[in-house]
């Protein structure tokens, strides 16, 4: 519907502008204006239909992510989260595996810090300075001193399904699963209420593919490195 401006003045608002019709679209045309990204956050890859897969990791509410997979994917996620303005805090027993990334990230700005296991100090996250804590603490990560909270997300990396995994999966807002053994795939399928065919697929995934899921939704995602990421981290791999 168009609106025509009247030529007379309005008390307190002066004269109206030139007589022009407003730009408008019909309801059936609204879909053509849609943007093909479902959420704000980190683009972690593309799904089977070629659509961007986005993880909204910087949130005003606590957000826990568990990734059963390889170091490469965790580091790509950390780099891309840093590019959104988040401070990345890495709790790890293998600092040597993260040192190159920490030095290269942030274009000279100290946006990635490394800490020994159990030695992460309070970070003071805020809307203007969100924090992502990456816990790379092996098969049995101890209870973290720094938990998720407003504007502070926690990503826990497990190389395989371990005895602590069920508890982590239970409390996680999002779970990522890369290639695992058939037995692990069956256990994860039960824990995450996956359809049988999706659970079986977990033991056949190629490098760079992750099933990102909750108990209500799931999406297989292919992560491809940019040239800069490849130069820093190498090619996608499940094993470290």
Beta strands, then each sheet from edge to edge (+ up, - down):
strand 1: 42-47
strand 2: 52-55
strand 3: 63-68
strand 4: 87-92
strand 5: 112-115
strand 6: 131-136
strand 7: 152-158
strand 8: 174-177
strand 9: 209-213
strand 10: 218-222
sheet 1: 2+ 1- 10+ 9- 8+ 3+ 7+ 6+ 4+ 5+
end
